[in-house]
């Protein structure tokens, strides 16, 4: 069963990386542009140096697969919230992890 979950993991990593190219969540909604992108048209939200995008990986088991990132700041970008010193910066949620209809069909 593990090879099946490895294949699923590879697919989900690929579609998650594609979301960074499209600036779109698994629900099809476009991400709210970051201030940096609003000030620098042509750049991409959540992609400054590409560390978050490049950190997406999977862990396959005999009966499951987990997809995600081990970066400290990964969750705040997925879920949104306050960050920085004393929570001074508000981060809008920009979900990049998840399964869409095409993922389910695959």
Secondary structure per residue as TSV (DSSP state, phi and psi in degrees):
chain	resnum	aa	ss	phi	psi
A	1	X	-	360.0	-29.5
A	2	X	H	-56.1	-42.6
A	3	X	H	-57.6	-34.8
A	4	X	H	-63.7	-44.4
A	5	X	H	-71.6	-28.7
A	6	X	H	-66.2	-41.5
A	7	X	H	-64.5	-42.1
A	8	X	H	-62.3	-43.2
A	9	X	H	-60.0	-45.4
A	10	X	H	-59.0	-44.2
A	11	X	H	-62.4	-46.1
A	12	X	H	-67.4	-35.2
A	13	X	H	-63.0	-44.2
A	14	X	H	-60.9	-46.1
A	15	X	H	-70.8	-31.2
A	16	X	H	-66.9	-43.6
A	17	X	H	-61.4	-37.6
A	18	X	H	-61.1	-35.1
A	19	X	H	-61.4	-33.7
A	20	X	H	-66.5	-34.8
A	21	X	H	-68.5	-36.5
A	22	X	H	-93.2	-10.0
A	23	X	T	54.4	44.8
A	24	X	B	-136.4	139.4
A	25	X	-	-80.2	172.0
A	26	X	T	-65.3	-15.4
A	27	X	T	-86.7	0.2
A	28	X	S	88.1	-5.6
A	29	X	-	-79.6	135.8
A	30	X	B	-70.3	143.5
A	31	X	-	-71.0	144.8
A	32	X	-	-64.6	127.8
A	33	X	-	-62.0	142.2
A	34	X	-	-74.3	162.2
A	35	X	H	-58.9	-39.7
A	36	X	H	-58.4	-42.1
A	37	X	H	-71.1	-37.9
A	38	X	H	-62.6	-33.7
A	39	X	H	-84.1	-18.2
A	40	X	S	-134.7	74.6
A	41	X	T	-52.4	143.1
A	42	X	T	101.9	-21.5
A	43	X	-	-84.2	168.9
A	44	X	B	-115.5	139.9
A	45	X	T	-67.0	139.1
A	46	X	T	69.4	8.5
A	47	X	B	-132.3	85.7
A	48	X	S	-92.6	-62.8
A	49	X	S	-111.3	-5.6
A	50	X	S	88.4	8.8
A	51	X	H	-63.0	-44.0
A	52	X	H	-63.8	-48.3
A	53	X	H	-58.2	-43.8
A	54	X	H	-72.8	-16.6
A	55	X	T	-86.3	-6.3
A	56	X	-	-68.2	126.1
A	57	X	E	-147.2	178.5
A	58	X	E	-136.6	159.9
A	59	X	E	-131.0	112.8
A	60	X	E	-97.0	138.6
A	61	X	-	-118.8	-170.0
A	62	X	S	-73.4	-23.8
A	63	X	S	-139.1	18.6
A	64	X	-	-164.7	168.6
A	65	X	E	-142.4	139.2
A	66	X	E	-115.6	136.6
A	67	X	E	-123.6	135.4
A	68	X	E	175.5	-160.4
A	69	X	-	-135.4	148.4
A	70	X	-	-99.1	8.2
A	71	X	-	-72.8	140.6
A	72	X	T	-57.1	-37.2
A	73	X	T	-92.1	4.3
A	74	X	H	-62.1	-44.2
A	75	X	H	-65.8	-39.6
A	76	X	H	-64.0	-33.1
A	77	X	H	-76.4	-34.0
A	78	X	H	-69.2	-47.3
A	79	X	H	-100.3	-21.8
A	80	X	-	78.9	170.0
A	81	X	E	143.1	-168.7
A	82	X	E	-99.6	140.8
A	83	X	E	-141.3	177.9
A	84	X	S	81.5	-172.0
A	85	X	G	-62.7	121.9
A	86	X	G	55.8	26.9
A	87	X	G	66.5	30.0
A	88	X	-	-70.0	-22.7
A	89	X	E	-106.7	128.7
A	90	X	E	-94.8	129.4
A	91	X	E	-109.7	122.2
A	92	X	-	-71.6	145.7
A	93	X	-	-68.0	135.9
A	94	X	-	-135.7	80.5
A	95	X	-	-64.1	125.1
A	96	X	-	-115.9	-22.0
A	97	X	-	-92.7	143.5
A	98	X	S	147.5	175.7
A	99	X	-	-121.4	128.6
A	100	X	-	-103.4	-178.4
A	101	X	H	-59.8	-38.8
A	102	X	H	-66.9	-37.5
A	103	X	H	-62.0	-44.7
A	104	X	H	-61.8	-42.0
A	105	X	H	-64.9	-39.8
A	106	X	-	-63.1	360.0
